[in-house]
Amino acid sequence: MNIINSNLKKTLTILIFLIFAILSSFSFYLNLPASGYCLMYLPFIIGLIFCYFLYPKYKKALKSYVDSILYFQASLVAIILVIKTVIKVPEDIFTQHLNSIHGFLYVYAMAIVAVIKCCVSYCDGYLSYMDEREQHIKEANEINKKKEDAIKNNKISLITGVSIFTLLLLLFK
């Protein structure tokens, strides 16, 4: 299991650098200031580092917490949209709220949790694949061992049969 965790950490490290390179080129083409770089990278970096250090220790709990946080935030957004469609609330109120620091923090927290959810799902998939692969390798080894045992038994029975046949020929000669 330790090998699997080290392979997972290597994969996550590569993923962090890959996302960093993609976002760097994207930010360069958009001519974003340094604060824009930081704000773009932060959800990805937080999510990936969070999973890098915590996922191997707290697999089940982390998945449950991330799901509950993400679903809670998504349900709040859904409630706000339902209220917006049922009650005629001016667009200015929602725009002002979204452009406020509270709206920004809410959306930013959602982005971080969504990245963590993606990382947790990826880690689950990776570990499931490694477990299944390990199981298939064990099954293949067992099948090969049975085949080798059968071949050995056939060789032994062939040698025994030839020996008995030779003895019979010598006796009846």
TIVO-2410 file (N, C-alpha, C; in nm, 3 decimals):
# residues 173
REC num residu      c1      c2      c3 atome chaine
REC   1      M   0.083  -0.120   0.000     N      A
REC   1      M   0.000   0.000   0.000    CA      A
REC   1      M   0.087   0.125   0.000     C      A
REC   2      N   0.205   0.116   0.060     N      A
REC   2      N   0.296   0.230   0.063    CA      A
REC   2      N   0.343   0.265  -0.077     C      A
REC   3      I   0.364   0.163  -0.161     N      A
REC   3      I   0.404   0.188  -0.300    CA      A
REC   3      I   0.293   0.261  -0.373     C      A
REC   4      I   0.169   0.222  -0.348     N      A
REC   4      I   0.056   0.288  -0.414    CA      A
REC   4      I   0.050   0.434  -0.373     C      A
REC   5      N   0.068   0.463  -0.244     N      A
REC   5      N   0.065   0.602  -0.199    CA      A
REC   5      N   0.178   0.683  -0.260     C      A
REC   6      S   0.297   0.625  -0.273     N      A
REC   6      S   0.408   0.700  -0.333    CA      A
REC   6      S   0.382   0.723  -0.482     C      A
REC   7      N   0.323   0.624  -0.550     N      A
REC   7      N   0.286   0.644  -0.691    CA      A
REC   7      N   0.180   0.751  -0.705     C      A
REC   8      L   0.084   0.752  -0.614     N      A
REC   8      L  -0.022   0.853  -0.617    CA      A
REC   8      L   0.036   0.991  -0.592     C      A
REC   9      K   0.129   1.002  -0.499     N      A
REC   9      K   0.191   1.133  -0.471    CA      A
REC   9      K   0.273   1.180  -0.591     C      A
REC  10      K   0.341   1.089  -0.658     N      A
REC  10      K   0.415   1.127  -0.779    CA      A
REC  10      K   0.320   1.178  -0.886     C      A
REC  11      T   0.208   1.109  -0.902     N      A
REC  11      T   0.110   1.150  -1.002    CA      A
REC  11      T   0.052   1.286  -0.969     C      A
REC  12      L   0.020   1.308  -0.841     N      A
REC  12      L  -0.035   1.438  -0.802    CA      A
REC  12      L   0.067   1.550  -0.819     C      A
REC  13      T   0.193   1.521  -0.792     N      A
REC  13      T   0.298   1.622  -0.812    CA      A
REC  13      T   0.308   1.659  -0.959     C      A
REC  14      I   0.305   1.560  -1.046     N      A
REC  14      I   0.308   1.587  -1.190    CA      A
REC  14      I   0.185   1.667  -1.230     C      A
REC  15      L   0.070   1.633  -1.173     N      A
REC  15      L  -0.054   1.704  -1.204    CA      A
REC  15      L  -0.047   1.849  -1.159     C      A
REC  16      I   0.011   1.875  -1.042     N      A
REC  16      I   0.026   2.013  -0.994    CA      A
REC  16      I   0.111   2.094  -1.091     C      A
REC  17      F   0.223   2.039  -1.134     N      A
REC  17      F   0.310   2.112  -1.227    CA      A
REC  17      F   0.245   2.129  -1.364     C      A
REC  18      L   0.169   2.030  -1.408     N      A
REC  18      L   0.100   2.040  -1.536    CA      A
REC  18      L  -0.004   2.152  -1.533     C      A
REC  19      I  -0.082   2.157  -1.426     N      A
REC  19      I  -0.183   2.263  -1.413    CA      A
REC  19      I  -0.115   2.398  -1.400     C      A
REC  20      F  -0.005   2.404  -1.328     N      A
REC  20      F   0.070   2.528  -1.315    CA      A
REC  20      F   0.116   2.578  -1.453     C      A
REC  21      A   0.165   2.488  -1.536     N      A
REC  21      A   0.212   2.527  -1.670    CA      A
REC  21      A   0.096   2.573  -1.757     C      A
REC  22      I  -0.016   2.503  -1.752     N      A
REC  22      I  -0.132   2.541  -1.833    CA      A
REC  22      I  -0.185   2.676  -1.789     C      A
REC  23      L  -0.199   2.697  -1.659     N      A
REC  23      L  -0.250   2.825  -1.611    CA      A
REC  23      L  -0.151   2.938  -1.634     C      A
REC  24      S  -0.023   2.909  -1.629     N      A
REC  24      S   0.077   3.013  -1.658    CA      A
REC  24      S   0.065   3.062  -1.801     C      A
REC  25      S   0.053   2.969  -1.893     N      A
REC  25      S   0.039   3.011  -2.034    CA      A
REC  25      S  -0.094   3.083  -2.055     C      A
REC  26      F  -0.199   3.035  -1.991     N      A
REC  26      F  -0.330   3.100  -2.003    CA      A
REC  26      F  -0.325   3.242  -1.947     C      A
REC  27      S  -0.261   3.259  -1.832     N      A
REC  27      S  -0.249   3.391  -1.770    CA      A
REC  27      S  -0.161   3.483  -1.854     C      A
REC  28      F  -0.057   3.430  -1.914     N      A
REC  28      F   0.031   3.510  -1.998    CA      A
REC  28      F  -0.044   3.564  -2.119     C      A
REC  29      Y  -0.125   3.479  -2.182     N      A
REC  29      Y  -0.201   3.523  -2.300    CA      A
REC  29      Y  -0.310   3.623  -2.264     C      A
REC  30      L  -0.361   3.617  -2.142     N      A
REC  30      L  -0.464   3.713  -2.099    CA      A
REC  30      L  -0.404   3.841  -2.041     C      A
REC  31      N  -0.273   3.845  -2.026     N      A
REC  31      N  -0.203   3.961  -1.968    CA      A
REC  31      N  -0.256   3.996  -1.830     C      A
REC  32      L  -0.274   3.894  -1.746     N      A
REC  32      L  -0.324   3.916  -1.611    CA      A
REC  32      L  -0.213   3.969  -1.521     C      A
REC  33      P  -0.248   4.052  -1.423     N      A
REC  33      P  -0.146   4.097  -1.326    CA      A
REC  33      P  -0.110   3.982  -1.231     C      A
REC  34      A  -0.011   4.005  -1.148     N      A
REC  34      A   0.037   3.901  -1.055    CA      A
REC  34      A  -0.073   3.855  -0.960     C      A
REC  35      S  -0.158   3.948  -0.915     N      A
REC  35      S  -0.268   3.907  -0.827    CA      A
REC  35      S  -0.365   3.817  -0.901     C      A
REC  36      G  -0.381   3.840  -1.030     N      A
REC  36      G  -0.467   3.752  -1.111    CA      A
REC  36      G  -0.409   3.612  -1.120     C      A
REC  37      Y  -0.276   3.604  -1.132     N      A
REC  37      Y  -0.211   3.473  -1.131    CA      A
REC  37      Y  -0.242   3.400  -1.001     C      A
REC  38      C  -0.222   3.469  -0.891     N      A
REC  38      C  -0.243   3.407  -0.760    CA      A
REC  38      C  -0.387   3.362  -0.742     C      A
REC  39      L  -0.480   3.447  -0.783     N      A
REC  39      L  -0.621   3.412  -0.765    CA      A
REC  39      L  -0.662   3.296  -0.855     C      A
REC  40      M  -0.599   3.285  -0.971     N      A
REC  40      M  -0.631   3.172  -1.059    CA      A
REC  40      M  -0.570   3.042  -1.007     C      A
REC  41      Y  -0.447   3.050  -0.958     N      A
REC  41      Y  -0.377   2.929  -0.916    CA      A
REC  41      Y  -0.423   2.877  -0.781     C      A
REC  42      L  -0.464   2.965  -0.695     N      A
REC  42      L  -0.489   2.928  -0.556    CA      A
REC  42      L  -0.589   2.813  -0.539     C      A
REC  43      P  -0.706   2.812  -0.605     N      A
REC  43      P  -0.795   2.697  -0.585    CA      A
REC  43      P  -0.732   2.564  -0.627     C      A
REC  44      F  -0.660   2.566  -0.739     N      A
REC  44      F  -0.597   2.442  -0.785    CA      A
REC  44      F  -0.486   2.398  -0.691     C      A
REC  45      I  -0.403   2.492  -0.652     N      A
REC  45      I  -0.291   2.457  -0.564    CA      A
REC  45      I  -0.343   2.409  -0.429     C      A
REC  46      I  -0.440   2.481  -0.372     N      A
REC  46      I  -0.496   2.440  -0.243    CA      A
REC  46      I  -0.559   2.301  -0.254     C      A
REC  47      G  -0.638   2.281  -0.358     N      A
REC  47      G  -0.704   2.151  -0.375    CA      A
REC  47      G  -0.606   2.037  -0.391     C      A
REC  48      L  -0.506   2.056  -0.476     N      A
REC  48      L  -0.411   1.949  -0.501    CA      A
REC  48      L  -0.321   1.921  -0.381     C      A
REC  49      I  -0.276   2.025  -0.315     N      A
REC  49      I  -0.192   2.006  -0.196    CA      A
REC  49      I  -0.273   1.944  -0.082     C      A
REC  50      F  -0.397   1.987  -0.069     N      A
REC  50      F  -0.486   1.931   0.032    CA      A
REC  50      F  -0.499   1.780   0.012     C      A
REC  51      C  -0.521   1.739  -0.112     N      A
REC  51      C  -0.533   1.596  -0.140    CA      A
REC  51      C  -0.399   1.525  -0.130     C      A
REC  52      Y  -0.292   1.594  -0.163     N      A
REC  52      Y  -0.158   1.534  -0.159    CA      A
REC  52      Y  -0.123   1.491  -0.017     C      A
REC  53      F  -0.155   1.577   0.080     N      A
REC  53      F  -0.117   1.547   0.218    CA      A
REC  53      F  -0.225   1.473   0.296     C      A
REC  54      L  -0.351   1.502   0.272     N      A
REC  54      L  -0.457   1.445   0.355    CA      A
REC  54      L  -0.522   1.321   0.298     C      A
REC  55      Y  -0.524   1.306   0.167     N      A
REC  55      Y  -0.598   1.193   0.110    CA      A
REC  55      Y  -0.548   1.057   0.156     C      A
REC  56      P  -0.416   1.031   0.156     N      A
REC  56      P  -0.372   0.897   0.198    CA      A
REC  56      P  -0.413   0.861   0.341     C      A
REC  57      K  -0.429   0.960   0.429     N      A
REC  57      K  -0.464   0.932   0.568    CA      A
REC  57      K  -0.615   0.926   0.590     C      A
REC  58      Y  -0.689   1.015   0.525     N      A
REC  58      Y  -0.832   1.031   0.555    CA      A
REC  58      Y  -0.917   1.012   0.430     C      A
REC  59      K  -0.908   0.896   0.366     N      A
REC  59      K  -0.978   0.873   0.240    CA      A
REC  59      K  -1.129   0.888   0.254     C      A
REC  60      K  -1.188   0.808   0.340     N      A
REC  60      K  -1.333   0.805   0.350    CA      A
REC  60      K  -1.389   0.933   0.409     C      A
REC  61      A  -1.326   0.984   0.513     N      A
REC  61      A  -1.376   1.105   0.577    CA      A
REC  61      A  -1.364   1.225   0.484     C      A
REC  62      L  -1.253   1.236   0.413     N      A
REC  62      L  -1.233   1.348   0.322    CA      A
REC  62      L  -1.338   1.349   0.212     C      A
REC  63      K  -1.367   1.231   0.158     N      A
REC  63      K  -1.468   1.222   0.053    CA      A
REC  63      K  -1.605   1.266   0.105     C      A
REC  64      S  -1.640   1.223   0.224     N      A
REC  64      S  -1.770   1.260   0.282    CA      A
REC  64      S  -1.778   1.409   0.311     C      A
REC  65      Y  -1.672   1.465   0.368     N      A
REC  65      Y  -1.672   1.608   0.399    CA      A
REC  65      Y  -1.681   1.693   0.273     C      A
REC  66      V  -1.604   1.658   0.173     N      A
REC  66      V  -1.604   1.736   0.049    CA      A
REC  66      V  -1.741   1.727  -0.018     C      A
REC  67      D  -1.800   1.608  -0.020     N      A
REC  67      D  -1.933   1.594  -0.079    CA      A
REC  67      D  -2.035   1.680  -0.006     C      A
REC  68      S  -2.032   1.676   0.127     N      A
REC  68      S  -2.132   1.752   0.202    CA      A
REC  68      S  -2.113   1.902   0.183     C      A
REC  69      I  -1.988   1.949   0.181     N      A
REC  69      I  -1.965   2.093   0.160    CA      A
REC  69      I  -2.009   2.134   0.021     C      A
REC  70      L  -1.973   2.056  -0.079     N      A
REC  70      L  -2.007   2.090  -0.218    CA      A
REC  70      L  -2.157   2.087  -0.239     C      A
REC  71      Y  -2.224   1.985  -0.188     N      A
REC  71      Y  -2.369   1.976  -0.206    CA      A
REC  71      Y  -2.441   2.086  -0.129     C      A
REC  72      F  -2.390   2.122  -0.012     N      A
REC  72      F  -2.452   2.230   0.065    CA      A
REC  72      F  -2.442   2.361  -0.011     C      A
REC  73      Q  -2.323   2.391  -0.064     N      A
REC  73      Q  -2.307   2.515  -0.140    CA      A
REC  73      Q  -2.391   2.514  -0.267     C      A
REC  74      A  -2.396   2.402  -0.335     N      A
REC  74      A  -2.476   2.394  -0.457    CA      A
REC  74      A  -2.624   2.410  -0.426     C      A
REC  75      S  -2.669   2.355  -0.314     N      A
REC  75      S  -2.810   2.370  -0.278    CA      A
REC  75      S  -2.843   2.514  -0.243     C      A
REC  76      L  -2.750   2.586  -0.181     N      A
REC  76      L  -2.773   2.728  -0.154    CA      A
REC  76      L  -2.787   2.808  -0.283     C      A
REC  77      V  -2.702   2.779  -0.380     N      A
REC  77      V  -2.712   2.847  -0.509    CA      A
REC  77      V  -2.845   2.814  -0.576     C      A
REC  78      A  -2.886   2.688  -0.569     N      A
REC  78      A  -3.014   2.649  -0.628    CA      A
REC  78      A  -3.130   2.721  -0.560     C      A
REC  79      I  -3.126   2.734  -0.429     N      A
REC  79      I  -3.232   2.805  -0.357    CA      A
REC  79      I  -3.236   2.951  -0.399     C      A
REC  80      I  -3.120   3.013  -0.412     N      A
REC  80      I  -3.115   3.153  -0.454    CA      A
REC  80      I  -3.174   3.169  -0.594     C      A
REC  81      L  -3.142   3.078  -0.685     N      A
REC  81      L  -3.196   3.086  -0.821    CA      A
REC  81      L  -3.347   3.062  -0.823     C      A
REC  82      V  -3.396   2.971  -0.739     N      A
REC  82      V  -3.541   2.949  -0.732    CA      A
REC  82      V  -3.610   3.073  -0.678     C      A
REC  83      I  -3.553   3.132  -0.573     N      A
REC  83      I  -3.610   3.256  -0.518    CA      A
REC  83      I  -3.610   3.365  -0.624     C      A
REC  84      K  -3.504   3.372  -0.701     N      A
REC  84      K  -3.493   3.474  -0.805    CA      A
REC  84      K  -3.601   3.456  -0.911     C      A
REC  85      T  -3.634   3.332  -0.947     N      A
REC  85      T  -3.736   3.310  -1.049    CA      A
REC  85      T  -3.877   3.324  -0.995     C      A
REC  86      V  -3.899   3.286  -0.870     N      A
REC  86      V  -4.034   3.293  -0.813    CA      A
REC  86      V  -4.069   3.436  -0.774     C      A
REC  87      I  -3.980   3.500  -0.703     N      A
REC  87      I  -4.003   3.638  -0.659    CA      A
REC  87      I  -3.929   3.730  -0.755     C      A
REC  88      K  -3.995   3.831  -0.798     N      A
REC  88      K  -3.933   3.925  -0.892    CA      A
REC  88      K  -3.837   4.016  -0.816     C      A
REC  89      V  -3.713   3.972  -0.808     N      A
REC  89      V  -3.608   4.050  -0.742    CA      A
REC  89      V  -3.525   4.114  -0.852     C      A
REC  90      P  -3.494   4.242  -0.838     N      A
REC  90      P  -3.414   4.308  -0.942    CA      A
REC  90      P  -3.276   4.243  -0.958     C      A
REC  91      E  -3.226   4.248  -1.079     N      A
REC  91      E  -3.095   4.190  -1.110    CA      A
REC  91      E  -2.983   4.261  -1.035     C      A
REC  92      D  -3.003   4.387  -1.003     N      A
REC  92      D  -2.899   4.464  -0.936    CA      A
REC  92      D  -2.860   4.403  -0.801     C      A
REC  93      I  -2.958   4.349  -0.731     N      A
REC  93      I  -2.931   4.292  -0.599    CA      A
REC  93      I  -2.837   4.171  -0.613     C      A
REC  94      F  -2.867   4.084  -0.709     N      A
REC  94      F  -2.782   3.967  -0.728    CA      A
REC  94      F  -2.644   4.006  -0.782     C      A
REC  95      T  -2.640   4.103  -0.870     N      A
REC  95      T  -2.512   4.149  -0.924    CA      A
REC  95      T  -2.428   4.212  -0.814     C      A
REC  96      Q  -2.490   4.294  -0.731     N      A
REC  96      Q  -2.417   4.356  -0.621    CA      A
REC  96      Q  -2.364   4.250  -0.523     C      A
REC  97      H  -2.449   4.152  -0.495     N      A
REC  97      H  -2.406   4.046  -0.402    CA      A
REC  97      H  -2.290   3.965  -0.462     C      A
REC  98      L  -2.298   3.934  -0.590     N      A
REC  98      L  -2.192   3.857  -0.654    CA      A
REC  98      L  -2.063   3.936  -0.663     C      A
REC  99      N  -2.074   4.067  -0.681     N      A
REC  99      N  -1.955   4.151  -0.690    CA      A
REC  99      N  -1.901   4.193  -0.554     C      A
REC 100      S  -1.970   4.158  -0.447     N      A
REC 100      S  -1.921   4.192  -0.313    CA      A
REC 100      S  -1.816   4.091  -0.270     C      A
REC 101      I  -1.750   4.121  -0.160     N      A
REC 101      I  -1.646   4.031  -0.109    CA      A
REC 101      I  -1.706   3.899  -0.062     C      A
REC 102      H  -1.830   3.903  -0.011     N      A
REC 102      H  -1.896   3.780   0.035    CA      A
REC 102      H  -1.926   3.687  -0.083     C      A
REC 103      G  -1.977   3.745  -0.190     N      A
REC 103      G  -2.004   3.665  -0.310    CA      A
REC 103      G  -1.876   3.606  -0.368     C      A
REC 104      F  -1.772   3.688  -0.370     N      A
REC 104      F  -1.643   3.641  -0.421    CA      A
REC 104      F  -1.590   3.525  -0.337     C      A
REC 105      L  -1.595   3.539  -0.205     N      A
REC 105      L  -1.545   3.432  -0.118    CA      A
REC 105      L  -1.628   3.304  -0.133     C      A
REC 106      Y  -1.759   3.322  -0.152     N      A
REC 106      Y  -1.847   3.206  -0.168    CA      A
REC 106      Y  -1.812   3.131  -0.297     C      A
REC 107      V  -1.800   3.204  -0.406     N      A
REC 107      V  -1.767   3.141  -0.534    CA      A
REC 107      V  -1.627   3.082  -0.530     C      A
REC 108      Y  -1.535   3.151  -0.466     N      A
REC 108      Y  -1.398   3.104  -0.456    CA      A
REC 108      Y  -1.390   2.976  -0.373     C      A
REC 109      A  -1.465   2.973  -0.263     N      A
REC 109      A  -1.469   2.852  -0.180    CA      A
REC 109      A  -1.529   2.736  -0.259     C      A
REC 110      M  -1.629   2.765  -0.340     N      A
REC 110      M  -1.688   2.661  -0.424    CA      A
REC 110      M  -1.586   2.607  -0.524     C      A
REC 111      A  -1.506   2.696  -0.579     N      A
REC 111      A  -1.402   2.653  -0.673    CA      A
REC 111      A  -1.300   2.563  -0.604     C      A
REC 112      I  -1.260   2.600  -0.484     N      A
REC 112      I  -1.162   2.518  -0.410    CA      A
REC 112      I  -1.220   2.381  -0.378     C      A
REC 113      V  -1.345   2.379  -0.331     N      A
REC 113      V  -1.408   2.251  -0.297    CA      A
REC 113      V  -1.428   2.166  -0.422     C      A
REC 114      A  -1.461   2.230  -0.535     N      A
REC 114      A  -1.478   2.153  -0.659    CA      A
REC 114      A  -1.345   2.090  -0.702     C      A
REC 115      V  -1.236   2.163  -0.688     N      A
REC 115      V  -1.105   2.106  -0.723    CA      A
REC 115      V  -1.071   1.991  -0.628     C      A
REC 116      I  -1.099   2.009  -0.499     N      A
REC 116      I  -1.072   1.901  -0.404    CA      A
REC 116      I  -1.157   1.779  -0.438     C      A
REC 117      K  -1.282   1.801  -0.477     N      A
REC 117      K  -1.370   1.691  -0.517    CA      A
REC 117      K  -1.312   1.617  -0.638     C      A
REC 118      C  -1.263   1.692  -0.735     N      A
REC 118      C  -1.201   1.629  -0.853    CA      A
REC 118      C  -1.078   1.548  -0.813     C      A
REC 119      C  -0.997   1.604  -0.723     N      A
REC 119      C  -0.877   1.532  -0.679    CA      A
REC 119      C  -0.912   1.406  -0.602     C      A
REC 120      V  -1.013   1.414  -0.516     N      A
REC 120      V  -1.055   1.297  -0.439    CA      A
REC 120      V  -1.108   1.190  -0.533     C      A
REC 121      S  -1.187   1.231  -0.632     N      A
REC 121      S  -1.239   1.134  -0.729    CA      A
REC 121      S  -1.125   1.070  -0.808     C      A
REC 122      Y  -1.028   1.152  -0.847     N      A
REC 122      Y  -0.913   1.098  -0.920    CA      A
REC 122      Y  -0.835   0.999  -0.833     C      A
REC 123      C  -0.812   1.036  -0.708     N      A
REC 123      C  -0.738   0.947  -0.617    CA      A
REC 123      C  -0.814   0.817  -0.595     C      A
REC 124      D  -0.947   0.826  -0.579     N      A
REC 124      D  -1.027   0.704  -0.563    CA      A
REC 124      D  -1.016   0.615  -0.686     C      A
REC 125      G  -1.027   0.677  -0.802     N      A
REC 125      G  -1.015   0.600  -0.926    CA      A
REC 125      G  -0.879   0.536  -0.941     C      A
REC 126      Y  -0.776   0.610  -0.908     N      A
REC 126      Y  -0.639   0.559  -0.918    CA      A
REC 126      Y  -0.617   0.441  -0.824     C      A
REC 127      L  -0.660   0.457  -0.700     N      A
REC 127      L  -0.641   0.349  -0.603    CA      A
REC 127      L  -0.726   0.227  -0.637     C      A
REC 128      S  -0.848   0.251  -0.689     N      A
REC 128      S  -0.932   0.139  -0.732    CA      A
REC 128      S  -0.865   0.064  -0.847     C      A
REC 129      Y  -0.810   0.140  -0.941     N      A
REC 129      Y  -0.739   0.077  -1.053    CA      A
REC 129      Y  -0.621  -0.006  -1.003     C      A
REC 130      M  -0.543   0.051  -0.911     N      A
REC 130      M  -0.426  -0.022  -0.861    CA      A
REC 130      M  -0.469  -0.148  -0.785     C      A
REC 131      D  -0.578  -0.139  -0.706     N      A
REC 131      D  -0.626  -0.257  -0.634    CA      A
REC 131      D  -0.675  -0.364  -0.731     C      A
REC 132      E  -0.751  -0.322  -0.834     N      A
REC 132      E  -0.799  -0.418  -0.933    CA      A
REC 132      E  -0.682  -0.479  -1.009     C      A
REC 133      R  -0.585  -0.398  -1.042     N      A
REC 133      R  -0.467  -0.448  -1.114    CA      A
REC 133      R  -0.392  -0.550  -1.029     C      A
REC 134      E  -0.378  -0.519  -0.901     N      A
REC 134      E  -0.312  -0.611  -0.809    CA      A
REC 134      E  -0.388  -0.743  -0.801     C      A
REC 135      Q  -0.521  -0.733  -0.796     N      A
REC 135      Q  -0.605  -0.853  -0.789    CA      A
REC 135      Q  -0.591  -0.935  -0.917     C      A
REC 136      H  -0.590  -0.869  -1.032     N      A
REC 136      H  -0.574  -0.941  -1.159    CA      A
REC 136      H  -0.437  -1.008  -1.168     C      A
REC 137      I  -0.335  -0.941  -1.118     N      A
REC 137      I  -0.201  -1.000  -1.119    CA      A
REC 137      I  -0.197  -1.123  -1.029     C      A
REC 138      K  -0.261  -1.115  -0.911     N      A
REC 138      K  -0.266  -1.232  -0.822    CA      A
REC 138      K  -0.338  -1.348  -0.889     C      A
REC 139      E  -0.453  -1.317  -0.953     N      A
REC 139      E  -0.529  -1.422  -1.020    CA      A
REC 139      E  -0.449  -1.483  -1.134     C      A
REC 140      A  -0.380  -1.400  -1.211     N      A
REC 140      A  -0.297  -1.451  -1.321    CA      A
REC 140      A  -0.184  -1.538  -1.268     C      A
REC 141      N  -0.124  -1.496  -1.157     N      A
REC 141      N  -0.016  -1.577  -1.097    CA      A
REC 141      N  -0.068  -1.711  -1.048     C      A
REC 142      E  -0.188  -1.711  -0.989     N      A
REC 142      E  -0.248  -1.837  -0.943    CA      A
REC 142      E  -0.276  -1.929  -1.060     C      A
REC 143      I  -0.330  -1.874  -1.168     N      A
REC 143      I  -0.359  -1.955  -1.287    CA      A
REC 143      I  -0.230  -2.012  -1.345     C      A
REC 144      N  -0.126  -1.928  -1.353     N      A
REC 144      N   0.002  -1.976  -1.405    CA      A
REC 144      N   0.062  -2.084  -1.316     C      A
REC 145      K   0.048  -2.068  -1.185     N      A
REC 145      K   0.100  -2.169  -1.093    CA      A
REC 145      K   0.025  -2.302  -1.110     C      A
REC 146      K  -0.107  -2.293  -1.128     N      A
REC 146      K  -0.185  -2.415  -1.150    CA      A
REC 146      K  -0.144  -2.483  -1.281     C      A
REC 147      K  -0.119  -2.402  -1.384     N      A
REC 147      K  -0.074  -2.459  -1.511    CA      A
REC 147      K   0.062  -2.526  -1.496     C      A
REC 148      E   0.152  -2.459  -1.424     N      A
REC 148      E   0.285  -2.518  -1.402    CA      A
REC 148      E   0.275  -2.647  -1.322     C      A
REC 149      D   0.188  -2.648  -1.220     N      A
REC 149      D   0.169  -2.771  -1.141    CA      A
REC 149      D   0.113  -2.883  -1.228     C      A
REC 150      A   0.017  -2.847  -1.314     N      A
REC 150      A  -0.040  -2.948  -1.403    CA      A
REC 150      A   0.065  -3.001  -1.499     C      A
REC 151      I   0.149  -2.913  -1.551     N      A
REC 151      I   0.256  -2.957  -1.641    CA      A
REC 151      I   0.354  -3.047  -1.567     C      A
REC 152      K   0.389  -3.010  -1.443     N      A
REC 152      K   0.479  -3.094  -1.364    CA      A
REC 152      K   0.417  -3.231  -1.339     C      A
REC 153      N   0.287  -3.231  -1.303     N      A
REC 153      N   0.218  -3.358  -1.279    CA      A
REC 153      N   0.215  -3.442  -1.405     C      A
REC 154      N   0.192  -3.378  -1.519     N      A
REC 154      N   0.191  -3.453  -1.645    CA      A
REC 154      N   0.329  -3.509  -1.676     C      A
REC 155      K   0.434  -3.431  -1.650     N      A
REC 155      K   0.570  -3.480  -1.674    CA      A
REC 155      K   0.601  -3.597  -1.582     C      A
REC 156      I   0.561  -3.584  -1.456     N      A
REC 156      I   0.587  -3.692  -1.360    CA      A
REC 156      I   0.510  -3.817  -1.401     C      A
REC 157      S   0.383  -3.799  -1.438     N      A
REC 157      S   0.305  -3.916  -1.477    CA      A
REC 157      S   0.359  -3.975  -1.608     C      A
REC 158      L   0.409  -3.892  -1.698     N      A
REC 158      L   0.468  -3.942  -1.821    CA      A
REC 158      L   0.595  -4.020  -1.792     C      A
REC 159      I   0.678  -3.965  -1.705     N      A
REC 159      I   0.802  -4.034  -1.667    CA      A
REC 159      I   0.770  -4.166  -1.596     C      A
REC 160      T   0.670  -4.162  -1.508     N      A
REC 160      T   0.629  -4.284  -1.437    CA      A
REC 160      T   0.577  -4.387  -1.537     C      A
REC 161      G   0.495  -4.343  -1.629     N      A
REC 161      G   0.440  -4.435  -1.730    CA      A
REC 161      G   0.548  -4.496  -1.817     C      A
REC 162      V   0.644  -4.416  -1.859     N      A
REC 162      V   0.754  -4.467  -1.942    CA      A
REC 162      V   0.838  -4.565  -1.861     C      A
REC 163      S   0.860  -4.533  -1.734     N      A
REC 163      S   0.939  -4.623  -1.648    CA      A
REC 163      S   0.868  -4.757  -1.631     C      A
REC 164      I   0.740  -4.754  -1.606     N      A
REC 164      I   0.663  -4.878  -1.588    CA      A
REC 164      I   0.663  -4.957  -1.719     C      A
REC 165      F   0.644  -4.889  -1.830     N      A
REC 165      F   0.643  -4.956  -1.960    CA      A
REC 165      F   0.779  -5.022  -1.987     C      A
REC 166      T   0.886  -4.952  -1.953     N      A
REC 166      T   1.021  -5.007  -1.971    CA      A
REC 166      T   1.041  -5.129  -1.882     C      A
REC 167      L   0.996  -5.123  -1.758     N      A
REC 167      L   1.007  -5.238  -1.667    CA      A
REC 167      L   0.928  -5.357  -1.719     C      A
REC 168      L   0.808  -5.330  -1.769     N      A
REC 168      L   0.726  -5.439  -1.823    CA      A
REC 168      L   0.793  -5.503  -1.944     C      A
REC 169      L   0.851  -5.421  -2.029     N      A
REC 169      L   0.922  -5.475  -2.145    CA      A
REC 169      L   1.040  -5.561  -2.102     C      A
REC 170      L   1.111  -5.515  -2.001     N      A
REC 170      L   1.225  -5.592  -1.952    CA      A
REC 170      L   1.182  -5.722  -1.886     C      A
REC 171      L   1.068  -5.718  -1.815     N      A
REC 171      L   1.020  -5.838  -1.747    CA      A
REC 171      L   0.971  -5.943  -1.846     C      A
REC 172      F   0.902  -5.902  -1.948     N      A
REC 172      F   0.842  -5.997  -2.042    CA      A
REC 172      F   0.935  -6.030  -2.158     C      A
REC 173      K   1.050  -5.985  -2.158     N      A
REC 173      K   1.143  -6.012  -2.266    CA      A
REC 173      K   1.207  -6.143  -2.256     C      A
***
